[in-house]
């Protein structure tokens, strides 16, 4: 049966979308898709930044706890803008090993101006934990930035506290108020405040938490005299013979000084033989220290004076500097 003329006209009157409508629809779809892709990329970049910062913080916390558990030192250090090393006892065998970790793609560690740090930079962050879980560096900031210029900071404080994006680099100024009241206190007593601030960390306050430089309150004595090191912490010895550092031992009476690095230490000491002090008033011996392997960590060295007095020096062997 053939269609009638009316049916033919009705079918011919039906139209689709015009070219302009199709173009507008495609443009809208493209814009929505573009915004979606940008949003997804931004979210992924933020996620990678957060993951990198949290992984570093978790690694630092594990290293701190391992130092406390084994009553020794552990080490974490960036070797370039995207890679860092952690030296600790990972498998609880009693033997520390070094593992390499890499930041997520697009994330780098930076200086305080936001510039990515090169492997030769003197500002690559690191932290050493002692047997109390404290750090010798007092306050170390690990600054991260992703490819969208978003930033996060991991702080390792001298007390061993580790925080993400809540670094404290200064204490707030507090206004003190003088108190003079007749209620519940002596009416003639006046309490005056001051603006002396507490230290952010315990570093450098005693000889047991060394801060480098000249050693204060480090003299250890016995009946035959005492021995005093010029420093109890050397922070910048380069690995594999990159440089040398010195430490001077001063004694107050005649005797013999013995230098004893821990077994397995990669530190060579010169002079290595026992040093005899014959003067009645004592004397001083200067030792030269050098790293002889590519290992990075902190290494203790014990100096024994005769048989009754000792002094300990901790040496931090680093990749850079």
C-alpha positions as CSV (number, residue, x, y, z in Angstrom):
1,X,0.0,0.0,0.0
2,X,1.5,3.3,-1.0
3,X,1.5,6.3,1.4
4,X,-1.0,9.0,0.8
5,X,0.1,12.5,-0.1
6,X,-0.7,13.8,3.4
7,X,1.5,11.1,5.0
8,X,4.3,12.0,2.6
9,X,4.1,15.7,3.6
10,X,4.2,14.8,7.3
11,X,7.3,12.7,7.0
12,X,9.0,15.4,4.9
13,X,8.2,18.0,7.5
14,X,10.2,16.1,10.3
15,X,13.6,17.7,10.8
16,X,16.8,16.8,12.9
17,X,19.3,19.1,14.7
18,X,20.8,21.9,12.7
19,X,24.6,22.2,12.3
20,X,24.7,25.1,14.8
21,X,22.9,23.2,17.4
22,X,25.3,20.2,17.0
23,X,28.3,22.6,17.3
24,X,26.9,24.2,20.4
25,X,26.2,20.8,22.0
26,X,29.7,19.6,21.2
27,X,31.2,22.8,22.6
28,X,29.3,22.4,25.9
29,X,30.4,18.8,26.2
30,X,34.1,19.8,25.5
31,X,34.0,22.5,28.2
32,X,32.5,20.1,30.8
33,X,35.0,17.4,29.9
34,X,37.9,19.8,30.1
35,X,36.8,21.1,33.5
36,X,36.4,17.4,34.6
37,X,39.9,16.5,33.5
38,X,41.4,19.6,35.1
39,X,39.6,18.7,38.4
40,X,40.8,15.1,38.3
41,X,44.4,16.2,37.6
42,X,44.3,18.6,40.5
43,X,42.9,16.0,42.8
44,X,45.5,13.5,41.8
45,X,48.3,16.1,42.2
46,X,47.1,16.9,45.7
47,X,46.8,13.2,46.6
48,X,50.3,12.5,45.4
49,X,51.6,15.5,47.5
50,X,49.8,14.3,50.6
51,X,51.0,10.7,50.1
52,X,54.6,11.7,49.8
53,X,54.5,13.9,52.9
54,X,52.7,11.2,55.0
55,X,55.0,8.4,53.8
56,X,58.0,10.5,54.8
57,X,56.5,11.2,58.2
58,X,55.7,7.5,58.7
59,X,59.3,6.6,57.8
60,X,60.7,9.1,60.2
61,X,58.4,7.8,63.0
62,X,59.5,4.2,62.3
63,X,63.2,5.3,62.4
64,X,62.6,7.2,65.7
65,X,60.9,4.2,67.3
66,X,63.7,1.9,66.1
67,X,66.3,4.1,67.6
68,X,64.5,3.9,71.0
69,X,64.0,0.2,70.7
70,X,67.6,-0.7,69.9
71,X,69.0,2.2,72.0
72,X,71.1,3.5,69.1
73,X,70.9,6.0,66.3
74,X,68.9,6.0,63.0
75,X,69.1,8.2,60.0
76,X,66.9,9.7,57.3
77,X,68.2,11.9,54.5
78,X,67.3,13.2,51.1
79,X,69.9,12.6,48.4
80,X,68.2,14.7,45.7
81,X,64.9,16.4,45.2
82,X,62.8,13.2,44.8
83,X,64.8,10.5,46.6
84,X,65.6,9.9,50.3
85,X,67.3,7.1,52.3
86,X,66.3,5.6,55.6
87,X,68.9,3.7,57.7
88,X,67.3,1.6,60.4
89,X,66.6,-2.0,61.4
90,X,63.7,-2.7,59.0
91,X,63.3,-6.5,59.6
92,X,64.1,-6.5,63.4
93,X,67.2,-8.6,62.9
94,X,69.3,-6.3,65.0
95,X,71.3,-5.1,61.9
96,X,70.5,-1.7,60.4
97,X,70.1,-1.4,56.6
98,X,69.6,1.5,54.2
99,X,66.5,1.6,51.9
100,X,65.8,4.1,49.2
101,X,62.4,5.8,48.9
102,X,61.1,7.9,46.0
103,X,58.5,10.6,46.1
104,X,55.3,10.3,44.1
105,X,55.5,11.7,40.5
106,X,55.4,15.4,40.3
107,X,56.4,15.9,43.9
108,X,59.8,17.4,44.9
109,X,61.5,18.5,48.1
110,X,62.3,22.3,48.1
111,X,64.1,25.0,49.9
112,X,62.2,27.7,51.8
113,X,61.6,29.6,48.6
114,X,60.0,26.7,46.9
115,X,62.9,25.8,44.6
116,X,63.6,22.1,44.0
117,X,66.8,21.0,45.6
118,X,69.6,19.6,43.6
119,X,71.7,16.5,44.7
120,X,74.6,18.9,45.3
121,X,72.7,21.3,47.5
122,X,73.8,22.0,51.0
123,X,70.1,22.4,52.0
124,X,68.9,18.8,51.5
125,X,67.0,17.9,54.7
126,X,67.9,15.1,57.0
127,X,67.3,13.9,60.5
128,X,69.2,11.7,63.0
129,X,67.4,10.1,66.0
130,X,69.3,9.2,69.1
131,X,68.4,6.4,71.6
132,X,65.9,8.7,73.3
133,X,64.0,9.4,70.1
134,X,65.4,13.0,69.9
135,X,67.2,14.6,67.0
136,X,70.6,16.3,66.9
137,X,69.3,18.8,64.4
138,X,66.9,20.5,66.8
139,X,64.4,21.4,64.1
140,X,64.3,20.1,60.5
141,X,61.7,21.0,57.9
142,X,61.0,18.8,54.9
143,X,59.2,21.0,52.4
144,X,57.3,19.4,49.6
145,X,55.8,20.9,46.4
146,X,53.8,19.3,43.6
147,X,53.6,20.3,39.9
148,X,50.6,22.6,40.7
149,X,52.7,24.5,43.2
150,X,50.8,23.2,46.2
151,X,52.9,22.7,49.3
152,X,53.1,20.6,52.5
153,X,55.7,20.7,55.3
154,X,56.8,17.8,57.5
155,X,58.6,19.0,60.7
156,X,60.9,16.8,62.8
157,X,61.4,18.7,66.0
158,X,64.3,18.3,68.4
159,X,62.1,16.5,70.8
160,X,61.3,13.8,68.2
161,X,57.8,15.1,67.5
162,X,56.8,14.7,63.8
163,X,54.0,16.7,62.3
164,X,52.6,17.2,58.8
165,X,51.7,20.8,57.7
166,X,51.7,22.2,61.2
167,X,55.3,23.2,61.6
168,X,56.1,25.5,64.5
169,X,59.1,27.7,63.8
170,X,58.4,30.4,66.4
171,X,56.5,30.8,69.6
172,X,53.7,33.5,69.8
173,X,54.3,36.6,71.8
174,X,52.3,36.5,75.0
175,X,51.2,39.7,76.9
176,X,51.8,39.3,80.6
177,X,49.7,41.1,83.2
178,X,50.9,42.2,86.6
179,X,48.7,40.8,89.4
180,X,48.2,42.7,92.6
181,X,45.1,41.7,94.5
182,X,43.9,41.4,98.1
183,X,41.8,38.4,97.3
184,X,43.3,35.1,98.4
185,X,46.9,36.4,98.1
186,X,49.2,38.5,100.1
187,X,48.1,42.1,99.4
188,X,51.7,43.3,99.3
189,X,52.8,40.6,96.7
190,X,53.0,41.6,93.0
191,X,53.6,39.0,90.4
192,X,55.3,40.4,87.3
193,X,55.5,38.5,84.1
194,X,58.2,38.6,81.5
195,X,58.6,37.6,77.8
196,X,61.3,35.0,78.1
197,X,60.3,32.2,75.7
198,X,60.9,28.5,76.0
199,X,63.1,26.7,73.5
200,X,61.2,24.9,70.8
201,X,63.4,21.8,71.4
202,X,65.8,20.4,74.0
203,X,68.8,20.4,71.6
204,X,71.9,22.0,72.9
205,X,70.7,22.3,76.5
206,X,73.0,19.5,77.9
207,X,76.0,17.6,76.8
208,X,73.8,14.4,76.3
209,X,72.0,16.0,73.4
210,X,74.9,17.4,71.3
211,X,74.4,20.5,69.1
212,X,77.9,20.7,67.5
213,X,80.5,23.3,67.9
214,X,82.4,23.8,71.2
215,X,81.4,21.3,73.9
216,X,80.2,22.7,77.2
217,X,79.6,20.7,80.3
218,X,81.2,17.7,78.6
219,X,84.1,17.0,81.0
220,X,84.1,13.5,82.4
221,X,86.6,12.9,85.2
222,X,88.1,10.3,87.4
223,X,90.8,10.2,90.1
224,X,93.6,10.3,87.6
225,X,92.3,13.3,85.7
226,X,89.6,14.2,83.2
227,X,89.1,14.2,79.4
228,X,87.2,16.9,77.4
229,X,86.3,16.7,73.7
230,X,86.2,19.9,71.6
231,X,82.8,18.7,70.3
232,X,80.5,15.8,70.9
233,X,78.7,15.9,67.5
234,X,80.2,16.2,64.0
235,X,77.3,16.8,61.6
236,X,78.8,17.1,58.1
237,X,81.3,14.3,57.3
238,X,81.0,13.4,53.7
239,X,80.8,9.7,52.8
240,X,83.5,7.9,50.9
241,X,86.3,10.3,51.8
242,X,84.6,13.4,50.6
243,X,86.2,15.5,53.4
244,X,87.7,15.3,56.8
245,X,86.8,16.7,60.2
246,X,88.8,17.0,63.4
247,X,88.1,16.6,67.1
248,X,90.5,17.5,69.9
249,X,90.7,15.6,73.2
250,X,92.1,17.5,76.2
251,X,93.3,15.8,79.3
252,X,94.3,17.2,82.7
253,X,96.9,14.7,83.8
254,X,99.4,12.2,82.4
255,X,97.9,9.1,80.8
256,X,97.0,7.3,77.5
257,X,94.2,8.1,75.1
258,X,92.6,5.3,73.1
259,X,90.3,5.9,70.2
260,X,87.7,3.2,69.6
261,X,85.1,3.4,66.8
262,X,82.2,0.9,66.9
263,X,82.7,-2.4,65.1
264,X,81.5,-2.0,61.5
265,X,81.9,1.8,61.6
266,X,83.1,3.3,58.4
267,X,85.2,6.0,60.1
268,X,89.0,6.0,60.0
269,X,90.8,7.8,62.8
270,X,94.2,9.3,62.6
271,X,96.3,8.8,64.7
272,X,94.9,5.4,65.3
273,X,97.5,4.2,67.8
274,X,97.3,4.9,71.5
275,X,98.5,8.4,72.4
276,X,100.6,8.9,75.5
277,X,100.4,12.2,77.4
278,X,103.5,12.5,79.6
279,X,103.2,16.2,80.9
280,X,102.2,16.5,84.5
281,X,99.6,19.1,83.5
282,X,98.1,16.9,80.7
283,X,97.8,18.0,77.1
284,X,95.7,17.7,73.9
285,X,95.6,15.3,71.0
286,X,93.8,16.3,67.7
287,X,92.3,13.4,65.7
288,X,91.4,13.5,62.0
289,X,88.2,11.7,61.0
290,X,87.4,10.4,57.5
291,X,84.6,8.2,56.0
292,X,86.0,5.2,54.1
293,X,82.9,3.8,52.5
294,X,79.7,5.0,50.8
295,X,77.5,4.2,53.9
296,X,75.6,7.0,55.5
297,X,74.5,7.0,59.1
298,X,75.6,8.2,62.5
299,X,78.6,6.5,64.1
300,X,79.7,6.7,67.7
301,X,83.4,6.9,68.6
302,X,84.6,6.3,72.2
303,X,87.8,7.9,73.5
304,X,89.1,6.3,76.6
305,X,91.6,8.1,78.9
306,X,93.8,5.7,80.8
307,X,91.3,3.3,82.3
308,X,88.8,5.4,84.2
309,X,87.5,8.2,82.0
310,X,85.8,8.2,78.6
311,X,84.3,10.7,76.1
312,X,81.9,9.9,73.3
313,X,81.7,11.7,69.9
314,X,78.9,11.0,67.4
315,X,79.7,11.5,63.7
316,X,77.0,11.9,61.1
317,X,78.1,10.7,57.6
318,X,76.1,12.4,54.9
319,X,75.7,12.0,51.1
320,X,75.9,15.7,50.3
321,X,77.9,18.7,51.4
